[in-house]
Amino acid sequence: MFDLEVRALQFNAQVQTDLLCLVTEDELQDYAWPSPAVKQIMEAQKFSGKPGETSSCVFLPDGGDQPRKVVAAGLGKEEELTLEKVRRAVGAGLKEADKLNIALLTTMPWTNERLSAGDAARAVTEAYLLAAYRFDRYLAEKKASSVRSLQVGYGPEQEVEVIAALKLGQSLGEATNLARDLVNEPANVMTPERLAQEAQAAGEKYGFAVEVLEEEAIEELGMEAYLAVAKASANRPRLIIMRHLGDPANPDQVLGLVGKGMTFDSGGLSLKQAKGMEAMKFDMAGAAAVIGAMSALAREQVRLNVVAVVAACENLISSRGYRPGDIIGSMAGKTILVESTDAEGRLTLADAVHYIITKENASVVVDVATLTGAVIVALGNLTTGVLTNDDSLYQRLQQAAEKSGERIWQLPDFPEYKEQNKTPYADLRNVGGREAGTITAGLFVAEFVQDRPWLHLDIAGTAFSEKDGAYMVQGATGVGVRLLYHFAETYL
């Protein structure tokens, strides 16, 4: 993908690289600056340690003959310090380092007791890999971040903790960037077949099994809803099944991940507006999230059985495509009135969820999908909307969100909302109306989860960013990869 290096380094006064200092507002006077001169310069520049604030200077180390650059980045108030604020500070610091054309940067050892050195090292590593990411393979002139190598400094007593955390941070950062690569590819490249190939390549690299079913095998499974969506495209569907059986002694305990894999969505006959349709290559961000999560789980050899399923296809227009008003079947045997061919994701998810329960024995199901524009209206681009049939499951997800820094919000699932998905002509209709669109879409999927504990993550607002962020760059965010990994950790 790109050439970046991150490693741990036992820090001492002889370190001859440029430095990154992460400083809270409360520790300005007592911070272990690399030199008294640096402290004086930072004070003169009125660096206060506020979130997002940066300052830089050049100094000559005691006894040294080569000047060094120092970048300071603010963490805010100590009592409000979180891992996400560490990531954001690193992102701000890297932007400053890039302006200074720094190639090798070393962080000062972590000394703040509010967060462990290990957690901080993981957050620093993730932020570096995510902030330095560029999707530039189609550019004649490429402009990479100047910081090509990061050394995470640690004290002697922190060595074991920091090295282990850095390794995990690298796995999570690289898996997230893998997901971003998949989503950023244009739809003429990232077809269902290519997505399956990328999953297979990830499986070979990181050590999880991948099975790909083509159309005939999908038909034999009775996945009528999925195939109805796929009918119009010349790029035929692929059902991608990924398995990491990290706990073979407990075959009945299987975490099932389902990712929406719409490699392009025109809306079908219920055609989307031309403005914005180019962004519909991002409609497979749920698939990318589960591929990335599986890569990290397998790479870290997590002792848990995890299976992921992606029903990959395109939603296009042709004489053989499905129509509004059609009544179609599903793998579960339920019939569905198609009121809009642009409510296609829930149809593919319905069959994929039924498959992962009945064929892969998933005991818990999490589906991840860029499912509704309504979630953007409700929560904007900062927060993933969540539905669940098990509040304890959501509490696990909240724990994962705190570790990953990905914001989530639980939406209500009152029984009255289910009424909106009813019709006298079939078991379900695929559009519940304009009101509560995110909720009714999620509850449509819920009709296929049987009695399994279930989480639904609508990432339509969080899968893509129109602008650069603190440690993210414009384009795919890779949302869900780190969240799903830490959610899986709650079962260990």
C-alpha positions in Angstrom: 0.0 0.0 0.0 2.6 2.6 1.1 6.0 2.5 2.7 5.8 3.5 6.4 7.8 2.3 9.3 6.8 2.3 13.0 8.9 0.8 15.8 9.6 1.0 19.5 12.7 2.6 20.9 14.1 2.7 24.4 14.6 6.4 24.9 17.7 8.1 26.3 19.5 11.4 26.0 21.6 10.2 23.1 18.6 9.8 20.7 19.6 11.9 17.7 16.3 12.3 15.9 13.6 15.0 15.7 11.1 14.7 18.6 7.3 14.7 19.2 6.1 15.8 22.6 2.5 15.2 23.6 1.7 17.5 26.5 -1.4 18.2 28.6 -2.4 21.7 29.8 -1.7 20.6 33.4 1.9 19.3 33.0 3.5 22.2 31.0 5.9 23.2 33.8 6.8 19.6 34.9 6.9 18.0 31.4 10.2 16.3 30.7 11.2 18.6 27.8 14.3 17.4 25.9 16.2 20.5 27.0 15.6 23.6 29.2 16.0 25.7 26.1 13.0 23.9 24.5 10.8 24.7 27.5 11.8 28.3 27.4 11.0 28.5 23.6 7.6 26.9 24.1 6.8 29.3 26.9 7.9 32.2 24.6 5.7 30.9 21.9 2.8 30.7 24.4 2.2 27.0 23.8 -0.5 26.0 26.3 -1.2 22.3 25.6 -4.8 22.9 24.4 -6.4 20.2 22.2 -5.3 20.6 18.6 -2.6 23.2 19.4 0.9 22.7 18.1 4.2 24.5 18.3 7.7 23.7 17.1 11.3 24.8 17.4 14.9 23.9 16.7 17.5 23.3 19.5 21.0 22.1 19.9 21.2 19.2 22.4 23.7 19.5 25.2 27.0 18.2 23.9 25.6 17.7 20.5 26.7 19.2 17.2 23.5 18.7 15.2 20.4 20.7 15.7 17.1 18.8 16.3 13.5 19.8 15.7 10.9 19.5 18.3 7.1 19.4 17.7 4.8 19.8 20.7 1.1 18.9 20.4 -1.6 19.6 23.0 -3.7 17.0 24.7 -6.0 19.3 26.6 -6.9 19.0 30.3 -5.5 15.9 32.0 -8.8 15.1 33.7 -10.4 14.9 30.2 -7.7 12.9 28.6 -8.8 10.0 26.3 -7.1 7.8 23.8 -9.0 9.7 21.0 -7.4 12.9 22.2 -4.0 11.2 22.0 -4.8 10.2 18.4 -5.9 13.7 17.5 -2.8 15.3 19.1 -0.6 12.9 17.1 -2.4 13.8 13.9 -1.9 17.5 14.6 1.7 16.9 15.5 2.4 15.0 12.3 0.9 17.8 10.2 3.3 20.2 11.8 6.2 17.7 11.3 5.2 17.4 7.6 5.5 21.2 7.2 9.0 21.0 8.7 9.9 18.2 6.3 10.8 15.8 9.1 11.4 12.2 7.9 12.1 10.4 11.2 10.2 11.3 14.3 10.5 9.9 17.8 7.9 10.4 20.5 9.0 11.2 24.0 8.3 8.4 26.6 4.7 8.5 27.9 4.6 9.7 31.5 0.9 10.6 32.1 -0.6 8.2 34.6 -4.2 8.8 33.5 -3.5 6.4 30.5 -1.2 3.5 30.5 2.0 3.6 28.4 0.7 0.6 26.4 -2.7 2.2 25.5 -0.9 5.4 24.6 1.6 3.6 22.4 -1.3 1.8 20.5 -3.1 5.1 20.0 0.0 6.8 18.7 0.8 4.0 16.3 -2.8 3.9 15.0 -2.9 7.7 14.5 0.5 7.7 12.7 -0.5 5.0 10.2 -4.0 6.5 9.6 -2.7 10.1 9.3 0.1 9.2 6.9 -2.2 7.2 4.6 -2.6 8.4 1.0 -4.7 6.9 -1.8 -2.6 8.1 -4.7 -2.2 5.2 -7.0 -4.0 7.0 -9.9 -2.0 10.2 -9.5 0.9 11.0 -11.8 2.5 13.2 -9.1 2.3 11.7 -5.6 2.7 13.7 -2.4 3.4 11.5 0.6 3.7 12.7 4.2 7.4 13.6 4.9 7.3 11.5 8.1 8.1 8.0 6.7 9.3 6.5 10.1 8.0 6.9 13.6 9.8 5.7 16.7 7.7 5.3 19.8 9.9 6.1 22.7 9.6 4.3 26.0 11.3 4.0 29.4 13.0 0.8 30.5 10.1 -0.3 32.7 7.6 0.2 29.8 9.4 -2.0 27.3 7.1 -5.2 27.3 3.9 -3.2 27.5 4.8 -0.7 24.7 6.2 -3.2 22.3 3.0 -5.4 22.5 0.8 -2.4 22.2 2.7 -1.0 19.2 2.3 -4.4 17.5 -1.4 -4.3 18.0 -1.6 -0.7 16.9 0.2 -1.6 13.7 -2.2 -4.4 13.0 -5.2 -2.2 13.5 -3.8 0.7 11.6 -2.8 -1.4 8.6 -6.1 -3.3 8.6 -8.0 0.0 8.7 -5.9 1.3 5.8 -6.6 -2.0 3.9 -10.3 -1.2 4.3 -9.8 2.3 3.1 -8.0 1.1 0.0 -10.9 -1.2 -0.8 -13.4 1.5 -0.5 -11.4 4.2 -2.3 -11.0 2.1 -5.4 -13.3 3.1 -8.2 -16.2 0.8 -9.0 -14.9 -0.1 -12.5 -12.0 -1.7 -10.6 -13.6 -2.9 -7.4 -16.2 -5.2 -8.8 -17.7 -8.1 -6.8 -15.1 -10.5 -8.4 -12.3 -8.1 -7.5 -13.6 -7.7 -3.9 -13.6 -11.5 -3.5 -10.0 -11.6 -4.8 -8.9 -8.9 -2.3 -10.5 -10.9 0.5 -8.7 -14.0 -0.6 -5.4 -12.1 -0.8 -6.0 -10.8 2.8 -6.8 -14.3 4.0 -3.5 -15.6 2.5 -1.5 -12.7 4.0 -3.0 -12.7 7.5 -4.0 -16.3 8.0 -7.8 -16.7 7.7 -9.7 -19.0 5.4 -11.8 -17.6 2.5 -14.4 -19.3 0.5 -16.0 -17.6 -2.5 -19.3 -18.8 -4.0 -20.4 -17.9 -7.5 -23.9 -17.5 -8.9 -24.8 -21.1 -9.3 -23.9 -22.0 -5.7 -25.7 -18.8 -4.5 -28.9 -20.0 -6.4 -28.6 -23.4 -4.8 -28.7 -21.8 -1.4 -32.0 -20.1 -2.2 -30.7 -16.5 -1.8 -33.4 -15.0 -3.9 -33.4 -11.5 -2.3 -29.6 -11.1 -2.8 -29.8 -12.4 -6.4 -32.7 -10.1 -7.2 -30.5 -7.1 -6.5 -27.6 -8.6 -8.5 -29.7 -9.5 -11.6 -29.1 -6.3 -13.7 -25.3 -6.2 -13.7 -22.9 -7.8 -16.1 -20.5 -8.1 -13.1 -21.9 -11.2 -11.4 -22.3 -11.6 -7.7 -19.8 -13.3 -5.3 -20.7 -14.6 -1.8 -17.5 -14.2 0.3 -17.2 -16.3 3.4 -14.2 -15.7 5.7 -13.4 -17.9 8.7 -11.0 -17.4 11.6 -11.5 -20.4 13.9 -9.3 -19.3 16.8 -11.2 -21.3 19.4 -11.9 -24.7 17.9 -12.7 -26.2 21.3 -15.9 -24.1 21.4 -17.5 -24.6 18.0 -20.9 -23.3 19.2 -19.4 -19.9 20.1 -19.1 -18.1 16.8 -19.1 -14.3 16.3 -20.7 -13.6 12.9 -19.9 -10.4 11.0 -21.9 -9.4 8.0 -20.8 -6.5 5.7 -22.9 -4.9 3.0 -20.9 -5.4 -0.2 -22.6 -3.2 -2.8 -19.7 -2.3 -5.0 -21.8 0.2 -6.9 -25.4 1.3 -6.3 -27.2 3.3 -9.0 -30.5 2.8 -7.1 -31.7 0.5 -9.9 -35.0 1.5 -11.5 -35.6 3.7 -8.5 -32.6 5.7 -9.8 -30.6 8.0 -7.6 -30.0 11.6 -8.5 -26.9 12.1 -10.7 -25.3 14.5 -8.2 -23.6 12.3 -5.6 -24.0 9.0 -7.5 -20.3 8.9 -8.0 -19.9 8.4 -4.3 -21.8 5.1 -4.5 -18.6 3.2 -4.9 -18.5 3.6 -1.1 -21.5 1.4 -0.7 -19.3 -1.6 0.1 -17.7 0.1 3.1 -19.4 -2.5 5.4 -17.7 -5.3 3.5 -14.4 -3.5 3.7 -14.8 -3.1 7.5 -15.3 -6.9 8.0 -12.5 -7.8 5.7 -10.2 -5.4 7.7 -11.4 -6.7 11.0 -10.8 -10.3 10.0 -7.3 -9.4 8.9 -6.5 -7.9 12.3 -8.2 -10.7 14.3 -6.3 -13.4 12.3 -3.0 -11.5 12.4 -3.2 -11.1 16.2 -4.3 -14.8 16.5 -7.3 -13.9 18.6 -8.6 -16.9 20.5 -12.2 -16.6 19.2 -14.2 -18.1 16.4 -15.2 -15.4 13.9 -16.9 -15.8 10.6 -17.6 -12.9 8.2 -19.9 -12.9 5.2 -20.2 -10.5 2.3 -23.0 -10.7 -0.3 -21.1 -8.7 -3.0 -22.9 -7.4 -6.1 -23.8 -4.3 -8.0 -27.3 -2.6 -8.1 -27.7 -1.4 -11.7 -30.3 -1.1 -14.5 -31.1 -3.5 -17.3 -34.1 -5.3 -18.8 -33.5 -8.2 -16.5 -33.3 -6.2 -13.3 -35.9 -6.3 -10.5 -38.6 -3.7 -10.4 -40.6 -1.7 -7.9 -43.8 -3.7 -7.2 -42.1 -7.1 -7.6 -42.6 -9.7 -4.8 -39.4 -11.7 -4.3 -38.4 -14.5 -2.0 -35.5 -14.9 0.4 -33.3 -17.6 1.8 -35.3 -17.6 5.0 -38.5 -18.3 3.0 -40.1 -14.9 3.7 -41.5 -12.9 0.8 -40.7 -9.3 0.3 -42.6 -6.6 -1.6 -40.1 -4.4 -3.4 -41.3 -0.8 -3.1 -37.9 0.7 -4.0 -35.0 -0.9 -5.8 -32.9 1.7 -4.0 -33.5 -0.1 -0.7 -31.4 -2.9 -1.9 -28.8 -3.3 0.9 -31.3 -4.7 3.4 -32.2 -7.3 0.8 -28.7 -8.6 0.5 -28.2 -8.4 4.3 -31.3 -10.4 4.9 -29.9 -13.4 3.0 -26.4 -12.9 4.3 -27.6 -12.8 7.9 -29.8 -15.9 7.4 -26.8 -17.7 5.8 -24.4 -16.9 8.6 -26.8 -18.2 11.2 -28.0 -21.4 9.5 -24.8 -22.4 7.6 -22.0 -20.9 9.8 -23.7 -21.4 13.2 -23.2 -17.8 14.3 -24.2 -17.4 17.9 -23.9 -13.5 17.8 -24.5 -11.4 14.7 -23.2 -8.0 13.8 -24.0 -6.4 10.5 -22.3 -3.3 9.2 -23.7 -1.3 6.3 -23.9 2.0 4.6 -27.6 1.5 4.7 -29.6 4.7 4.9 -29.2 8.4 4.1 -31.6 8.9 7.1 -28.8 8.2 9.5 -26.8 11.2 8.2 -29.9 13.4 8.7 -30.1 12.1 12.3 -26.5 11.9 13.4 -24.4 13.7 10.7 -21.0 12.3 9.7 -19.6 11.9 13.1 -21.6 9.0 14.6 -22.6 5.5 13.6 -26.2 4.6 14.3 -26.8 1.3 16.1 -29.8 -0.9 16.6 -29.8 -4.0 18.8 -32.1 -6.6 20.3 -29.7 -7.1 23.3 -28.7 -4.1 25.5 -25.8 -6.0 27.0 -24.4 -6.4 23.5 -24.5 -2.7 23.0 -22.6 -2.2 26.3 -19.9 -4.3 24.8 -19.9 -2.2 21.7 -19.6 0.9 23.8 -16.5 -0.5 25.5 -15.1 -1.1 22.0 -16.0 2.4 20.9 -14.1 3.9 23.8 -11.0 2.0 22.8 -11.3 2.7 19.1 -12.5 6.3 19.3 -15.3 5.6 16.9 -18.5 7.3 18.0 -21.8 5.2 18.2 -25.3 6.0 19.3 -28.2 3.5 20.0 -31.5 4.2 18.3 -34.8 3.0 19.7 -36.5 -0.2 18.3 -40.0 0.1 19.8 -42.4 -2.5 18.4 -44.5 0.1 16.7 -41.7 0.8 14.2 -42.0 -2.7 12.9 -45.5 -2.0 11.7 -44.0 0.3 9.1 -42.4 -2.7 7.4 -45.7 -4.5 7.0 -47.8 -4.9 3.9 -50.9 -7.0 3.0 -49.2 -8.3 -0.1 -46.1 -10.0 1.3 -44.4 -10.9 4.6 -42.5 -7.7 4.5 -42.0 -4.6 2.4 -38.5 -3.3 1.8 -39.3 0.4 2.6 -40.9 1.5 5.8 -41.6 5.1 4.7 -39.7 8.3 5.2 -40.2 8.5 9.0 -37.5 6.8 11.1 -35.9 5.4 8.0 -32.7 4.2 9.7 -34.7 2.4 12.4 -37.1 0.7 10.0 -34.2 -0.4 7.7 -32.4 -2.0 10.6 -35.6 -3.6 11.8 -36.1 -5.1 8.4 -32.8 -6.9 8.9 -33.9 -7.9 12.4 -36.6 -10.0 10.9 -33.9 -12.4 9.7 -31.7 -12.8 12.9 -34.0 -15.4 14.5 -33.2 -15.6 18.2 -29.6 -14.5 18.0 -28.2 -11.5 19.9 -27.7 -8.9 17.1 -26.2 -5.5 16.5 -26.8 -3.4 13.4 -24.3 -0.6 12.5 -25.4 2.0 10.0 -22.2 3.6 8.8 -23.6 5.6 5.9 -22.5 8.8 7.6 -19.1 7.7 9.0 -17.7 5.6 6.2 -16.5 8.6 4.1 -15.1 12.0 4.9 -15.3 15.0 2.6 -12.3 16.6 4.2 -9.2 15.9 6.1 -9.6 15.3 9.8 -7.3 15.3 12.8 -5.7 12.0 11.8 -7.8 11.0 8.9 -7.6 12.1 5.2 -10.3 12.8 2.7 -12.0 9.7 1.4 -12.8 6.4 3.0 -12.3 6.3 6.8 -12.1 2.5 7.4 -14.7 2.9 10.1 -15.7 -0.3 11.8 -12.4 -2.2 11.6 -11.0 -1.2 15.0 -14.5 -1.1 16.5 -15.2 -4.7 15.5 -11.8 -5.9 16.6 -12.3 -4.4 20.1 -15.8 -5.7 20.2 -14.4 -9.2 19.6 -12.0 -8.6 22.4 -14.9 -8.4 24.9 -15.4 -12.1 24.4 -11.9 -13.1 25.4 
